[in-house]
């Protein structure tokens, strides 16, 4: 629901979620720069529940024994979840790709996807997800250009195939 990296999520504390704006602040990202991640309504609800009954400074995600998730702690539980769900194995980073792919296939501008993922510009997003939004350019041009009034739409009939 966030497109965040595993380490970014493992480091989240209660104060990193803003229920009013429906955002997370990622204080330490791969680039070293903080960023805000906008959540969907479902994401906002999920994080609001994660914050319930937690004191300020508390981690949002901990292991069953209350300890912080470390670098490779997610691998076995994720593999087990895939087996239980009877789906192909996926890595945590694959979930990040799924998030970005879903946005691209819905026509979200690549600059927005890049911002959500914490990329400095759209180059990486364009390289990995641009092919998933083939109609984006056409739809954007058609919506922005509009009509010049040269052709009467009533006289235009699509060809039947």
BADOLO-124047 format. One record per atom (N, C-alpha, C): residue number from 1; residue in one letter; atom name; x, y, z. Coordinates in nm, 4 decimals. Example, Ala and Ser with C-alpha at 12.3 -4.5 7.8 and 13.67 -1.06 7.14 Angstrom:
2
- 1;A;N;1.3190;-0.5690;0.7800 .
- 1;A;CA;1.2300;-0.4500;0.7800 .
- 1;A;C;1.3200;-0.3300;0.7800 .
- 2;S;N;1.2850;-0.2250;0.7080 .
- 2;S;CA;1.3670;-0.1060;0.7140 .
- 2;S;C;1.2900;0.0030;0.7870 .
//
This chain:
161
- 1;X;N;0.0804;-0.1211;0.0000 .
- 1;X;CA;0.0000;0.0000;0.0000 .
- 1;X;C;0.0840;0.1267;0.0000 .
- 2;X;N;0.2176;0.1129;-0.0002 .
- 2;X;CA;0.3017;0.2322;0.0081 .
- 2;X;C;0.4074;0.2415;-0.1011 .
- 3;X;N;0.4533;0.1297;-0.1515 .
- 3;X;CA;0.5662;0.1290;-0.2437 .
- 3;X;C;0.6991;0.1503;-0.1732 .
- 4;X;N;0.6964;0.1514;-0.0412 .
- 4;X;CA;0.8188;0.1757;0.0359 .
- 4;X;C;0.9100;0.0540;0.0349 .
- 5;X;N;1.0358;0.0808;0.0575 .
- 5;X;CA;1.1339;-0.0256;0.0741 .
- 5;X;C;1.1133;-0.0892;0.2120 .
- 6;X;N;1.1547;-0.2143;0.2236 .
- 6;X;CA;1.1417;-0.2881;0.3491 .
- 6;X;C;1.2033;-0.2121;0.4659 .
- 7;X;N;1.3251;-0.1644;0.4493 .
- 7;X;CA;1.3939;-0.0925;0.5563 .
- 7;X;C;1.3224;0.0354;0.5972 .
- 8;X;N;1.2593;0.1010;0.5001 .
- 8;X;CA;1.1848;0.2239;0.5300 .
- 8;X;C;1.0643;0.1917;0.6188 .
- 9;X;N;0.9946;0.0829;0.5867 .
- 9;X;CA;0.8789;0.0438;0.6665 .
- 9;X;C;0.9201;-0.0042;0.8054 .
- 10;X;N;1.0283;-0.0803;0.8123 .
- 10;X;CA;1.0752;-0.1334;0.9407 .
- 10;X;C;1.1150;-0.0215;1.0371 .
- 11;X;N;1.1526;0.0942;0.9834 .
- 11;X;CA;1.1967;0.2061;1.0674 .
- 11;X;C;1.0834;0.3012;1.1078 .
- 12;X;N;0.9626;0.2823;1.0548 .
- 12;X;CA;0.8526;0.3749;1.0840 .
- 12;X;C;0.8133;0.3726;1.2313 .
- 13;X;N;0.7897;0.4928;1.2846 .
- 13;X;CA;0.7369;0.5074;1.4201 .
- 13;X;C;0.6032;0.5793;1.4114 .
- 14;X;N;0.5293;0.5785;1.5210 .
- 14;X;CA;0.3941;0.6351;1.5251 .
- 14;X;C;0.3886;0.7747;1.4637 .
- 15;X;N;0.4844;0.8606;1.4983 .
- 15;X;CA;0.4810;0.9986;1.4498 .
- 15;X;C;0.5012;1.0110;1.2991 .
- 16;X;N;0.5443;0.9059;1.2341 .
- 16;X;CA;0.5675;0.9108;1.0895 .
- 16;X;C;0.4376;0.9019;1.0093 .
- 17;X;N;0.3284;0.8686;1.0756 .
- 17;X;CA;0.1981;0.8624;1.0099 .
- 17;X;C;0.1182;0.9856;1.0466 .
- 18;X;N;0.0679;1.0567;0.9447 .
- 18;X;CA;-0.0172;1.1735;0.9672 .
- 18;X;C;-0.1575;1.1370;0.9218 .
- 19;X;N;-0.2444;1.1112;1.0179 .
- 19;X;CA;-0.3802;1.0680;0.9848 .
- 19;X;C;-0.4580;1.1770;0.9114 .
- 20;X;N;-0.4317;1.3048;0.9431 .
- 20;X;CA;-0.5058;1.4145;0.8802 .
- 20;X;C;-0.4760;1.4256;0.7312 .
- 21;X;N;-0.3492;1.4138;0.6944 .
- 21;X;CA;-0.3127;1.4249;0.5533 .
- 21;X;C;-0.3096;1.2892;0.4835 .
- 22;X;N;-0.3168;1.1824;0.5618 .
- 22;X;CA;-0.3118;1.0489;0.5038 .
- 22;X;C;-0.1770;1.0204;0.4395 .
- 23;X;N;-0.0698;1.0587;0.5088 .
- 23;X;CA;0.0645;1.0411;0.4545 .
- 23;X;C;0.1576;0.9777;0.5572 .
- 24;X;N;0.2644;0.9207;0.5038 .
- 24;X;CA;0.3760;0.8742;0.5854 .
- 24;X;C;0.4935;0.9633;0.5544 .
- 25;X;N;0.5758;0.9894;0.6526 .
- 25;X;CA;0.7031;1.0535;0.6229 .
- 25;X;C;0.8102;0.9464;0.6352 .
- 26;X;N;0.8874;0.9334;0.5310 .
- 26;X;CA;1.0022;0.8434;0.5308 .
- 26;X;C;1.1210;0.9325;0.5633 .
- 27;X;N;1.1679;0.9245;0.6844 .
- 27;X;CA;1.2724;1.0158;0.7314 .
- 27;X;C;1.4097;0.9824;0.6733 .
- 28;X;N;1.4374;0.8544;0.6588 .
- 28;X;CA;1.5664;0.8129;0.6040 .
- 28;X;C;1.5402;0.7194;0.4869 .
- 29;X;N;1.5649;0.7683;0.3677 .
- 29;X;CA;1.5443;0.6874;0.2477 .
- 29;X;C;1.6791;0.6495;0.1886 .
- 30;X;N;1.6750;0.5709;0.0836 .
- 30;X;CA;1.7985;0.5267;0.0174 .
- 30;X;C;1.8815;0.6465;-0.0284 .
- 31;X;N;1.8136;0.7523;-0.0735 .
- 31;X;CA;1.8837;0.8716;-0.1215 .
- 31;X;C;1.9328;0.9597;-0.0066 .
- 32;X;N;1.8865;0.9301;0.1146 .
- 32;X;CA;1.9243;1.0115;0.2289 .
- 32;X;C;1.8325;1.1308;0.2502 .
- 33;X;N;1.7366;1.1480;0.1586 .
- 33;X;CA;1.6434;1.2603;0.1693 .
- 33;X;C;1.5078;1.2114;0.2194 .
- 34;X;N;1.4462;1.2873;0.3102 .
- 34;X;CA;1.3120;1.2473;0.3547 .
- 34;X;C;1.2096;1.2702;0.2432 .
- 35;X;N;1.1001;1.1955;0.2487 .
- 35;X;CA;0.9921;1.2151;0.1524 .
- 35;X;C;0.8597;1.1800;0.2185 .
- 36;X;N;0.7524;1.2307;0.1604 .
- 36;X;CA;0.6172;1.1988;0.2054 .
- 36;X;C;0.5568;1.1001;0.1069 .
- 37;X;N;0.4907;0.9988;0.1596 .
- 37;X;CA;0.4217;0.8998;0.0781 .
- 37;X;C;0.2728;0.9162;0.1026 .
- 38;X;N;0.1989;0.9417;-0.0036 .
- 38;X;CA;0.0538;0.9576;0.0060 .
- 38;X;C;-0.0105;0.8204;0.0088 .
- 39;X;N;-0.1031;0.8000;0.1015 .
- 39;X;CA;-0.1708;0.6722;0.1168 .
- 39;X;C;-0.3103;0.6760;0.0554 .
- 40;X;N;-0.3546;0.5622;0.0089 .
- 40;X;CA;-0.4930;0.5475;-0.0354 .
- 40;X;C;-0.5815;0.5477;0.0896 .
- 41;X;N;-0.7132;0.5503;0.0710 .
- 41;X;CA;-0.8050;0.5446;0.1853 .
- 41;X;C;-0.7819;0.4164;0.2652 .
- 42;X;N;-0.7603;0.3061;0.1951 .
- 42;X;CA;-0.7333;0.1785;0.2612 .
- 42;X;C;-0.6016;0.1839;0.3379 .
- 43;X;N;-0.5010;0.2447;0.2788 .
- 43;X;CA;-0.3724;0.2597;0.3453 .
- 43;X;C;-0.3828;0.3462;0.4694 .
- 44;X;N;-0.4589;0.4540;0.4587 .
- 44;X;CA;-0.4789;0.5438;0.5741 .
- 44;X;C;-0.5443;0.4666;0.6890 .
- 45;X;N;-0.6457;0.3882;0.6578 .
- 45;X;CA;-0.7151;0.3093;0.7592 .
- 45;X;C;-0.6211;0.2061;0.8216 .
- 46;X;N;-0.5418;0.1394;0.7391 .
- 46;X;CA;-0.4469;0.0398;0.7889 .
- 46;X;C;-0.3483;0.1033;0.8872 .
- 47;X;N;-0.2891;0.2153;0.8484 .
- 47;X;CA;-0.1895;0.2781;0.9354 .
- 47;X;C;-0.2537;0.3381;1.0596 .
- 48;X;N;-0.3774;0.3857;1.0489 .
- 48;X;CA;-0.4470;0.4354;1.1679 .
- 48;X;C;-0.4636;0.3221;1.2688 .
- 49;X;N;-0.4973;0.2021;1.2207 .
- 49;X;CA;-0.5103;0.0866;1.3103 .
- 49;X;C;-0.3750;0.0469;1.3700 .
- 50;X;N;-0.2691;0.0572;1.2901 .
- 50;X;CA;-0.1350;0.0226;1.3404 .
- 50;X;C;-0.0939;0.1148;1.4551 .
- 51;X;N;-0.1413;0.2385;1.4533 .
- 51;X;CA;-0.1015;0.3364;1.5545 .
- 51;X;C;-0.1824;0.3265;1.6831 .
- 52;X;N;-0.2969;0.2584;1.6778 .
- 52;X;CA;-0.3829;0.2488;1.7961 .
- 52;X;C;-0.3062;0.1895;1.9143 .
- 53;X;N;-0.3240;0.2510;2.0291 .
- 53;X;CA;-0.2667;0.2041;2.1562 .
- 53;X;C;-0.1143;0.1950;2.1538 .
- 54;X;N;-0.0495;0.2690;2.0659 .
- 54;X;CA;0.0978;0.2730;2.0649 .
- 54;X;C;0.1419;0.4106;2.1123 .
- 55;X;N;0.2425;0.4122;2.1932 .
- 55;X;CA;0.2920;0.5383;2.2470 .
- 55;X;C;0.3833;0.6075;2.1453 .
- 56;X;N;0.3987;0.7391;2.1564 .
- 56;X;CA;0.4890;0.8110;2.0663 .
- 56;X;C;0.6284;0.7494;2.0690 .
- 57;X;N;0.6862;0.7377;1.9524 .
- 57;X;CA;0.8189;0.6792;1.9406 .
- 57;X;C;0.8180;0.5298;1.9172 .
- 58;X;N;0.7013;0.4669;1.9341 .
- 58;X;CA;0.6924;0.3217;1.9152 .
- 58;X;C;0.7003;0.2865;1.7668 .
- 59;X;N;0.7678;0.1771;1.7379 .
- 59;X;CA;0.7738;0.1268;1.6008 .
- 59;X;C;0.6347;0.0837;1.5558 .
- 60;X;N;0.6030;0.1077;1.4295 .
- 60;X;CA;0.4732;0.0650;1.3764 .
- 60;X;C;0.4699;-0.0834;1.3451 .
- 61;X;N;0.5841;-0.1398;1.3104 .
- 61;X;CA;0.5917;-0.2813;1.2757 .
- 61;X;C;0.6995;-0.3483;1.3599 .
- 62;X;N;0.6574;-0.4462;1.4383 .
- 62;X;CA;0.7523;-0.5230;1.5178 .
- 62;X;C;0.7240;-0.6714;1.4988 .
- 63;X;N;0.8216;-0.7504;1.5323 .
- 63;X;CA;0.8043;-0.8956;1.5281 .
- 63;X;C;0.7148;-0.9366;1.6455 .
- 64;X;N;0.6735;-1.0626;1.6451 .
- 64;X;CA;0.5835;-1.1133;1.7494 .
- 64;X;C;0.6340;-1.0909;1.8902 .
- 65;X;N;0.7655;-1.0871;1.9058 .
- 65;X;CA;0.8226;-1.0669;2.0392 .
- 65;X;C;0.8480;-0.9197;2.0704 .
- 66;X;N;0.8018;-0.8292;1.9809 .
- 66;X;CA;0.8154;-0.6859;2.0043 .
- 66;X;C;0.9444;-0.6247;1.9534 .
- 67;X;N;1.0359;-0.7082;1.9024 .
- 67;X;CA;1.1628;-0.6545;1.8521 .
- 67;X;C;1.1473;-0.5982;1.7116 .
- 68;X;N;1.2422;-0.5133;1.6760 .
- 68;X;CA;1.2446;-0.4514;1.5427 .
- 68;X;C;1.2773;-0.5572;1.4363 .
- 69;X;N;1.2164;-0.5423;1.3199 .
- 69;X;CA;1.2479;-0.6275;1.2053 .
- 69;X;C;1.3860;-0.5887;1.1549 .
- 70;X;N;1.4716;-0.6855;1.1333 .
- 70;X;CA;1.6044;-0.6568;1.0804 .
- 70;X;C;1.6103;-0.6919;0.9319 .
- 71;X;N;1.7266;-0.6753;0.8745 .
- 71;X;CA;1.7438;-0.6794;0.7290 .
- 71;X;C;1.6798;-0.7976;0.6571 .
- 72;X;N;1.6918;-0.9183;0.7055 .
- 72;X;CA;1.6392;-1.0324;0.6297 .
- 72;X;C;1.5257;-1.1049;0.7009 .
- 73;X;N;1.4718;-1.0462;0.8055 .
- 73;X;CA;1.3649;-1.1113;0.8826 .
- 73;X;C;1.2366;-1.1355;0.8037 .
- 74;X;N;1.2169;-1.0649;0.6958 .
- 74;X;CA;1.0928;-1.0775;0.6204 .
- 74;X;C;1.0933;-1.1951;0.5229 .
- 75;X;N;1.2093;-1.2493;0.4900 .
- 75;X;CA;1.2189;-1.3493;0.3834 .
- 75;X;C;1.1393;-1.4761;0.4115 .
- 76;X;N;1.1588;-1.5362;0.5263 .
- 76;X;CA;1.0874;-1.6609;0.5571 .
- 76;X;C;0.9366;-1.6395;0.5714 .
- 77;X;N;0.8912;-1.5388;0.6473 .
- 77;X;CA;0.7461;-1.5192;0.6567 .
- 77;X;C;0.6809;-1.4891;0.5212 .
- 78;X;N;0.7498;-1.4148;0.4358 .
- 78;X;CA;0.6953;-1.3840;0.3043 .
- 78;X;C;0.6876;-1.5102;0.2185 .
- 79;X;N;0.7909;-1.5926;0.2242 .
- 79;X;CA;0.7901;-1.7187;0.1497 .
- 79;X;C;0.6777;-1.8094;0.1998 .
- 80;X;N;0.6589;-1.8151;0.3303 .
- 80;X;CA;0.5515;-1.8970;0.3871 .
- 80;X;C;0.4142;-1.8440;0.3459 .
- 81;X;N;0.3996;-1.7124;0.3429 .
- 81;X;CA;0.2723;-1.6525;0.3011 .
- 81;X;C;0.2414;-1.6869;0.1557 .
- 82;X;N;0.3434;-1.6868;0.0713 .
- 82;X;CA;0.3240;-1.7222;-0.0702 .
- 82;X;C;0.2799;-1.8675;-0.0840 .
- 83;X;N;0.3394;-1.9553;-0.0058 .
- 83;X;CA;0.3006;-2.0969;-0.0091 .
- 83;X;C;0.1565;-2.1130;0.0380 .
- 84;X;N;0.1224;-2.0470;0.1487 .
- 84;X;CA;-0.0134;-2.0542;0.2020 .
- 84;X;C;-0.1157;-2.0013;0.1017 .
- 85;X;N;-0.0808;-1.8916;0.0347 .
- 85;X;CA;-0.1716;-1.8305;-0.0634 .
- 85;X;C;-0.1691;-1.9029;-0.1978 .
- 86;X;N;-0.0787;-1.9988;-0.2112 .
- 86;X;CA;-0.0626;-2.0752;-0.3352 .
- 86;X;C;-0.0361;-1.9841;-0.4543 .
- 87;X;N;0.0591;-1.8907;-0.4327 .
- 87;X;CA;0.1021;-1.8004;-0.5393 .
- 87;X;C;0.2519;-1.8156;-0.5588 .
- 88;X;N;0.2995;-1.7659;-0.6712 .
- 88;X;CA;0.4430;-1.7727;-0.7005 .
- 88;X;C;0.5202;-1.6932;-0.5951 .
- 89;X;N;0.6392;-1.7406;-0.5603 .
- 89;X;CA;0.7201;-1.6678;-0.4620 .
- 89;X;C;0.7503;-1.5260;-0.5102 .
- 90;X;N;0.7570;-1.4341;-0.4165 .
- 90;X;CA;0.7889;-1.2947;-0.4474 .
- 90;X;C;0.8775;-1.2404;-0.3368 .
- 91;X;N;0.9638;-1.1504;-0.3717 .
- 91;X;CA;1.0470;-1.0849;-0.2707 .
- 91;X;C;0.9747;-0.9600;-0.2221 .
- 92;X;N;1.0227;-0.9047;-0.1119 .
- 92;X;CA;0.9617;-0.7819;-0.0624 .
- 92;X;C;0.9768;-0.6701;-0.1656 .
- 93;X;N;1.0922;-0.6675;-0.2325 .
- 93;X;CA;1.1131;-0.5648;-0.3348 .
- 93;X;C;1.0155;-0.5842;-0.4514 .
- 94;X;N;0.9756;-0.7081;-0.4761 .
- 94;X;CA;0.8753;-0.7353;-0.5785 .
- 94;X;C;0.7418;-0.6694;-0.5461 .
- 95;X;N;0.7119;-0.6552;-0.4179 .
- 95;X;CA;0.5886;-0.5866;-0.3779 .
- 95;X;C;0.5970;-0.4382;-0.4135 .
- 96;X;N;0.7150;-0.3819;-0.4034 .
- 96;X;CA;0.7380;-0.2414;-0.4433 .
- 96;X;C;0.7138;-0.2256;-0.5930 .
- 97;X;N;0.7629;-0.3227;-0.6704 .
- 97;X;CA;0.7398;-0.3201;-0.8153 .
- 97;X;C;0.5909;-0.3340;-0.8471 .
- 98;X;N;0.5225;-0.4188;-0.7733 .
- 98;X;CA;0.3785;-0.4364;-0.7940 .
- 98;X;C;0.3046;-0.3052;-0.7689 .
- 99;X;N;0.3416;-0.2364;-0.6633 .
- 99;X;CA;0.2802;-0.1074;-0.6300 .
- 99;X;C;0.2975;-0.0084;-0.7456 .
- 100;X;N;0.4208;0.0055;-0.7927 .
- 100;X;CA;0.4489;0.0993;-0.9013 .
- 100;X;C;0.3796;0.0570;-1.0300 .
- 101;X;N;0.3755;-0.0721;-1.0576 .
- 101;X;CA;0.3098;-0.1226;-1.1790 .
- 101;X;C;0.1613;-0.0919;-1.1764 .
- 102;X;N;0.0980;-0.1113;-1.0619 .
- 102;X;CA;-0.0466;-0.0812;-1.0509 .
- 102;X;C;-0.0735;0.0661;-1.0809 .
- 103;X;N;0.0105;0.1543;-1.0270 .
- 103;X;CA;-0.0076;0.2970;-1.0528 .
- 103;X;C;0.0118;0.3279;-1.2015 .
- 104;X;N;0.1161;0.2708;-1.2616 .
- 104;X;CA;0.1433;0.2965;-1.4038 .
- 104;X;C;0.0283;0.2483;-1.4911 .
- 105;X;N;-0.0272;0.1311;-1.4598 .
- 105;X;CA;-0.1360;0.0766;-1.5403 .
- 105;X;C;-0.2652;0.1561;-1.5246 .
- 106;X;N;-0.2752;0.2349;-1.4192 .
- 106;X;CA;-0.3921;0.3223;-1.3991 .
- 106;X;C;-0.3698;0.4609;-1.4592 .
- 107;X;N;-0.2553;0.4797;-1.5258 .
- 107;X;CA;-0.2291;0.6069;-1.5922 .
- 107;X;C;-0.1759;0.7169;-1.5025 .
- 108;X;N;-0.1262;0.6813;-1.3850 .
- 108;X;CA;-0.0694;0.7818;-1.2955 .
- 108;X;C;0.0574;0.8363;-1.3607 .
- 109;X;N;0.0733;0.9680;-1.3636 .
- 109;X;CA;0.1935;1.0259;-1.4242 .
- 109;X;C;0.3210;0.9674;-1.3622 .
- 110;X;N;0.4197;0.9415;-1.4475 .
- 110;X;CA;0.5432;0.8800;-1.4023 .
- 110;X;C;0.6145;0.9643;-1.2970 .
- 111;X;N;0.5991;1.0958;-1.3034 .
- 111;X;CA;0.6611;1.1831;-1.2030 .
- 111;X;C;0.5992;1.1593;-1.0648 .
- 112;X;N;0.4708;1.1305;-1.0613 .
- 112;X;CA;0.4039;1.1020;-0.9337 .
- 112;X;C;0.4533;0.9687;-0.8783 .
- 113;X;N;0.4647;0.8687;-0.9651 .
- 113;X;CA;0.5154;0.7377;-0.9221 .
- 113;X;C;0.6580;0.7527;-0.8692 .
- 114;X;N;0.7399;0.8283;-0.9400 .
- 114;X;CA;0.8783;0.8510;-0.8960 .
- 114;X;C;0.8817;0.9153;-0.7577 .
- 115;X;N;0.7963;1.0130;-0.7344 .
- 115;X;CA;0.7916;1.0802;-0.6040 .
- 115;X;C;0.7496;0.9828;-0.4945 .
- 116;X;N;0.6503;0.8999;-0.5221 .
- 116;X;CA;0.6034;0.8023;-0.4236 .
- 116;X;C;0.7141;0.7026;-0.3874 .
- 117;X;N;0.7914;0.6621;-0.4882 .
- 117;X;CA;0.8965;0.5633;-0.4659 .
- 117;X;C;1.0253;0.6232;-0.4102 .
- 118;X;N;1.0362;0.7558;-0.4169 .
- 118;X;CA;1.1562;0.8222;-0.3660 .
- 118;X;C;1.2667;0.8363;-0.4677 .
- 119;X;N;1.2321;0.8313;-0.5966 .
- 119;X;CA;1.3320;0.8514;-0.7015 .
- 119;X;C;1.3488;1.0003;-0.7291 .
- 120;X;N;1.4693;1.0427;-0.7602 .
- 120;X;CA;1.4993;1.1835;-0.7840 .
- 120;X;C;1.4337;1.2355;-0.9115 .
- 121;X;N;1.4173;1.1485;-1.0105 .
- 121;X;CA;1.3523;1.1876;-1.1359 .
- 121;X;C;1.2814;1.0657;-1.1935 .
- 122;X;N;1.2278;1.0792;-1.3155 .
- 122;X;CA;1.1451;0.9713;-1.3700 .
- 122;X;C;1.2226;0.8659;-1.4480 .
- 123;X;N;1.3532;0.8801;-1.4612 .
- 123;X;CA;1.4289;0.7867;-1.5466 .
- 123;X;C;1.4110;0.6405;-1.5074 .
- 124;X;N;1.4271;0.6078;-1.3816 .
- 124;X;CA;1.4118;0.4683;-1.3378 .
- 124;X;C;1.2674;0.4215;-1.3552 .
- 125;X;N;1.1741;0.5072;-1.3227 .
- 125;X;CA;1.0325;0.4717;-1.3350 .
- 125;X;C;0.9967;0.4502;-1.4816 .
- 126;X;N;1.0441;0.5381;-1.5670 .
- 126;X;CA;1.0182;0.5254;-1.7099 .
- 126;X;C;1.0779;0.3958;-1.7643 .
- 127;X;N;1.1976;0.3631;-1.7206 .
- 127;X;CA;1.2672;0.2426;-1.7670 .
- 127;X;C;1.1918;0.1156;-1.7263 .
- 128;X;N;1.1430;0.1110;-1.6026 .
- 128;X;CA;1.0820;-0.0104;-1.5508 .
- 128;X;C;0.9303;-0.0180;-1.5657 .
- 129;X;N;0.8625;0.0968;-1.5720 .
- 129;X;CA;0.7170;0.0936;-1.5697 .
- 129;X;C;0.6514;0.1682;-1.6852 .
- 130;X;N;0.7295;0.2425;-1.7622 .
- 130;X;CA;0.6739;0.3218;-1.8716 .
- 130;X;C;0.5958;0.2387;-1.9719 .
- 131;X;N;0.6403;0.1171;-1.9977 .
- 131;X;CA;0.5718;0.0302;-2.0942 .
- 131;X;C;0.4344;-0.0136;-2.0458 .
- 132;X;N;0.4085;0.0011;-1.9164 .
- 132;X;CA;0.2787;-0.0394;-1.8617 .
- 132;X;C;0.1715;0.0660;-1.8820 .
- 133;X;N;0.2116;0.1827;-1.9265 .
- 133;X;CA;0.1171;0.2926;-1.9455 .
- 133;X;C;0.1186;0.3403;-2.0906 .
- 134;X;N;0.0977;0.2498;-2.1885 .
- 134;X;CA;0.1079;0.2903;-2.3287 .
- 134;X;C;0.0034;0.3930;-2.3708 .
- 135;X;N;-0.1094;0.3959;-2.3063 .
- 135;X;CA;-0.2138;0.4908;-2.3432 .
- 135;X;C;-0.1961;0.6261;-2.2763 .
- 136;X;N;-0.1046;0.6360;-2.1828 .
- 136;X;CA;-0.0889;0.7588;-2.1062 .
- 136;X;C;-0.0583;0.8781;-2.1961 .
- 137;X;N;0.0366;0.8639;-2.2870 .
- 137;X;CA;0.0733;0.9750;-2.3759 .
- 137;X;C;-0.0453;1.0115;-2.4643 .
- 138;X;N;-0.1071;0.9116;-2.5261 .
- 138;X;CA;-0.2208;0.9386;-2.6147 .
- 138;X;C;-0.3357;1.0040;-2.5393 .
- 139;X;N;-0.3702;0.9506;-2.4244 .
- 139;X;CA;-0.4805;1.0073;-2.3459 .
- 139;X;C;-0.4506;1.1499;-2.3017 .
- 140;X;N;-0.3269;1.1759;-2.2610 .
- 140;X;CA;-0.2876;1.3087;-2.2157 .
- 140;X;C;-0.2937;1.4094;-2.3293 .
- 141;X;N;-0.2410;1.3730;-2.4452 .
- 141;X;CA;-0.2435;1.4633;-2.5611 .
- 141;X;C;-0.3871;1.4923;-2.6021 .
- 142;X;N;-0.4693;1.3900;-2.6124 .
- 142;X;CA;-0.6084;1.4095;-2.6550 .
- 142;X;C;-0.6873;1.4951;-2.5563 .
- 143;X;N;-0.6658;1.4720;-2.4275 .
- 143;X;CA;-0.7379;1.5499;-2.3265 .
- 143;X;C;-0.6912;1.6951;-2.3247 .
- 144;X;N;-0.5615;1.7177;-2.3388 .
- 144;X;CA;-0.5071;1.8526;-2.3311 .
- 144;X;C;-0.5323;1.9332;-2.4574 .
- 145;X;N;-0.5238;1.8685;-2.5734 .
- 145;X;CA;-0.5369;1.9415;-2.6989 .
- 145;X;C;-0.6807;1.9842;-2.7250 .
- 146;X;N;-0.7735;1.8989;-2.6930 .
- 146;X;CA;-0.9144;1.9341;-2.7124 .
- 146;X;C;-0.9525;1.9386;-2.8589 .
- 147;X;N;-1.0594;2.0094;-2.8870 .
- 147;X;CA;-1.1125;2.0179;-3.0224 .
- 147;X;C;-1.0855;2.1554;-3.0817 .
- 148;X;N;-1.0571;2.1549;-3.2129 .
- 148;X;CA;-1.0401;2.2816;-3.2845 .
- 148;X;C;-1.1679;2.3200;-3.3571 .
- 149;X;N;-1.2654;2.2333;-3.3549 .
- 149;X;CA;-1.3937;2.2607;-3.4182 .
- 149;X;C;-1.3917;2.2479;-3.5700 .
- 150;X;N;-1.2932;2.1805;-3.6246 .
- 150;X;CA;-1.2820;2.1660;-3.7692 .
- 150;X;C;-1.3664;2.0511;-3.8245 .
- 151;X;N;-1.3942;1.9544;-3.7412 .
- 151;X;CA;-1.4707;1.8379;-3.7857 .
- 151;X;C;-1.5951;1.8281;-3.6991 .
- 152;X;N;-1.7073;1.8162;-3.7663 .
- 152;X;CA;-1.8321;1.7993;-3.6916 .
- 152;X;C;-1.8412;1.6543;-3.6471 .
- 153;X;N;-1.8501;1.6345;-3.5194 .
- 153;X;CA;-1.8493;1.4982;-3.4672 .
- 153;X;C;-1.9686;1.4175;-3.5148 .
- 154;X;N;-2.0788;1.4823;-3.5458 .
- 154;X;CA;-2.1960;1.4098;-3.5937 .
- 154;X;C;-2.1696;1.3462;-3.7305 .
- 155;X;N;-2.0741;1.4000;-3.8075 .
- 155;X;CA;-2.0448;1.3468;-3.9393 .
- 155;X;C;-1.9363;1.2388;-3.9381 .
- 156;X;N;-1.8778;1.2146;-3.8227 .
- 156;X;CA;-1.7706;1.1163;-3.8153 .
- 156;X;C;-1.8289;0.9842;-3.7660 .
- 157;X;N;-1.8120;0.8800;-3.8467 .
- 157;X;CA;-1.8638;0.7485;-3.8104 .
- 157;X;C;-1.7456;0.6525;-3.8057 .
- 158;X;N;-1.7276;0.5841;-3.6915 .
- 158;X;CA;-1.6175;0.4893;-3.6824 .
- 158;X;C;-1.6364;0.3752;-3.7810 .
- 159;X;N;-1.5259;0.3235;-3.8354 .
- 159;X;CA;-1.5314;0.2104;-3.9254 .
- 159;X;C;-1.5651;0.0844;-3.8485 .
- 160;X;N;-1.6563;0.0059;-3.9018 .
- 160;X;CA;-1.6891;-0.1218;-3.8395 .
- 160;X;C;-1.5912;-0.2256;-3.8919 .
- 161;X;N;-1.5421;-0.3055;-3.8049 .
- 161;X;CA;-1.4464;-0.4101;-3.8450 .
- 161;X;C;-1.5010;-0.5456;-3.8176 .
//
